[in-house]
Amino acid sequence: MRSDSVVPEWVARARGSLLRPGPALAVFGAAAVALFAWAQRYGLQTLPARDMGHLQKILYVHVPSAWIAFLSFFVVLVAAVWYLASRADAADRLAASAAEVGTLLNGLVLVQGMIWAKPTWGVWWTWDPRLTSTLLLFLIFVGYLALRALVDDRERRARWSALVGIMGALVVPVVYMSVRWWRTLHQVQSTPSTMDPAYATGLRLNALAVLFVAAYLVLLRRRVGRVEAAVEAIEEERALRGVEA
């Protein structure tokens, strides 16, 4: 028996279309990378080095990475609630894609923060409320990704992941408000009114660049997720029909 005869029609269509990268996504990705490179050059070469000198320019990556990580986890929250309400596979794939990108950015925030902390505070790490809560957020979503890798049943994996994703997203306000709720070494959030306009411009440009790169990665990961779902459906169908791979 040919394997194509046991493949559902939607799976065959998905497999055929998704394995061919779309030109629009490729163009968007190239534009996002170009914007990110230009924003970095603007921050490093154009903006003045004040207060702590050039070390301060790490903020042009550190702060936008944190902002977009929080935004990614908000997408996880929305998609997780969407999945629990509808059991839509698209919602589960969106949540998983945003969680991967958010976890990557969260990890970068921690590493960048350590690079900042050593010359500023004299230590690579301290159990400051902001740092500790950010690490907790990172570990929750590492657990989220591990859960998805370990659970084979598709529905159970999606349901459990949605619950963990919601729990993780609810930690984001704690991370954000930790510098106001507790005594902390980390500075309180700045606002455009309390910041040099040159720095505000650099932060906004880099935030936009990181947002575009993150959006591209989420869209790309969703595409991969749809291919994975198609392959998984084919394998399940083969197992049910007793078809050899």
C-alpha angles and dihedrals in degrees: 000000000000115000091226090066092065097044114105113240094244090052092051091050092047093047093050097046103036097052087063108072112229118242092226092059092046092051091047091050093050091049091049092051091046091050091049092051092048093047090051091050090049092052096045101040107024108038119076122257106231139159099005095019121228092344087075090065091074084079089073088070101025098056097041090047089055093047094050092043088056090048091050091053089049087056088051089053094050094044092046092053089045090053095048090050098044109015087226114166089212089062092052092049092049092050092049093048094049091045092055093049093043092050091050091051092044090054090050090051091055093048093046090048091054091050088052094044099055098065093030104045099015095242135080092224139013129174092250114159093244094048094043095049091046090052090049090053090050093050093049091056093043084056089048091056092044090052091053091050095049103043113078100185105091099211095043091047092052094046096048091043091052091055093048090045092054091048091050094047090053088061091063094080089050090054092047096047097039092096089057100039098048138031105264142169090226114093122249115257114280124225131208088257092057096041135079106260090233091059092045090055092050093049093049093049093049092044089055091047094049089046091055093047091048092048090051092050092049092050091047092048091049089054090051089047091055090051090049090050090050092050091046091051091050091051092048091049091049091050092051093048094041093240117159118234 
